[in-house]
């Protein structure tokens, strides 16, 4: 081989391998070992243009598109074949990965906001139809509402209090819709008092929020294992790649469940959360073993998942104590 290759860096740690390549005289070996991190390298995979990134990769396409975005993340749900197709040797495009993570977050938030607003409006409209609004004859002054507590017969779904006018009730409904659309998260929501009490169950329950916390705590678990990653010289961009594609199944599951929540009341969020949690465990084990190719990959992945699992358990206990204490 004549001269050094234009990109002769170790795919895992980024160490320049041009010195080793320059020492080749008459024979070009097929394999080598990075002197910095110990990664076994097949020279053809970093020197030959035949080993380009896969054509389906949203990360590497010259012109990103929505169809390629969804196809790439759909492939990421089949973890073993995905990491065999997208390898360490394929350069990390961090900007695209950050773009993909932001896209998933914004997409899911908008869908939850819209579905929450629609459900609050439907429930509030049904409640409005049950309110015995006072009838005002043309030309008559609007009825006044006395201050202080006024007891009346309870209306289903409502508490005791003065009967509001139709305008007050309608304004309260739209206020509740606006609040639920801007921030659609929480266990339940109560509308303003002029519309009575309407309990609204959040589109996204606490169980899925705990799953998201579990997923978010896995990457920092890598950073806790500082000695392992310093020894193997794993670059931070590889962790960004792993984090970006770990959103694939949870995000797609959230999209499907939120769409389902616009048609049915009971969505099996708990079952979906358990399936996604198991998938995340498999995903990160294969990321460490197949993609990063670390020694003792099983122990590294187990330690990382244990850190995340304990953090999630602590959060669940704190939420339970808060709920039981009525804070």
ZIWO-V384228 format. One record per run of one state. SS is the DSSP state (helix for helix, strand for strand, loop for the rest). FROM is the first residue (numbers start at 1). LEN is the number of residues. If there is no record, write none. Layout:
# ZIWO-V384228
ss={SS/SS}
from={FROM/FROM}
len={LEN/LEN}
This chain:
# ZIWO-V384228
ss={loop/strand/loop/strand/loop/helix/loop/strand/loop/strand/helix/loop/helix/loop/helix/loop/helix/loop/helix/loop/strand/loop/helix/loop/strand/loop/helix/loop/helix/loop/helix/loop/helix/loop/helix/loop}
from={1/9/10/16/17/18/23/31/34/40/43/48/66/77/79/86/94/129/166/183/188/191/193/196/199/202/206/225/226/233/236/262/269/292/297/326}
len={8/1/6/1/1/5/8/3/6/3/5/18/11/2/7/8/35/37/17/5/3/2/3/3/3/4/19/1/7/3/26/7/23/5/29/2}
